[in-house]
C-alpha cells in the first residue's frame, strides 16, 4: 500500500508521473552528464566504466566491420536467405569473429567500453572501426 501512495505523492498536477520517472531504461545517465544507451554497448560492462577515472571509450560502426568478415561476405555473395540454417551458421561465425576483434582491440588499446557510434554522448571517444577491421 505504501508504493501506490508514494507514486501518487510524486505525481504532478493532473495525475501524471514526473518525466524523471518515465526515462527509458536503455538510456542511462552516468556521472558527469555522460549518457550511454546500454543497447548499443558492443564490448565491456557499463558498471566498469567510471568517467571520473578517464576510462577510454571507443566507438564502432558495426555494419562496416561485418562487411569485411568472410562469413558475412559469403552471405551477401551467395544471397543466403535470412533465417535459414546456412545463414544462422554463417552469422554465428561472423559474430564470433566480430567479438574476437572487439576484444583484441579493447585489450590492446585499453578500452573499457566499445559502443556503437551514436550510443554515447557527453564523453570523449575514439573511432575504433578501422582498428577492429584490421584485427579481423
C-alpha angles and dihedrals in degrees: 000000000000094000097058089046091051092050091049090050089053093046118114121231109295093038097275122137116245114263092250089067091052100055113130111255093227093066110062125178112228123203117291095032095292113149121199128182103220092205090063098054107115099177134017138023122281090217089063093054117098115173090193089065092051095241114188117249127188133193128217137194097218096191090060091051094048092052088062096050113102095222091052091046088057091054091052096041094049095037092232111191117245114253097024119125091251092049091050091049094049094044089051089054092045092049092049090052091047092051092046091052091048091051092048094051093043091053094044095047098033095240114170091194137018110197131185110259109275093023097105133046135178095036134083115255139179123225105239098175095109093045090051091050089050089051092058 
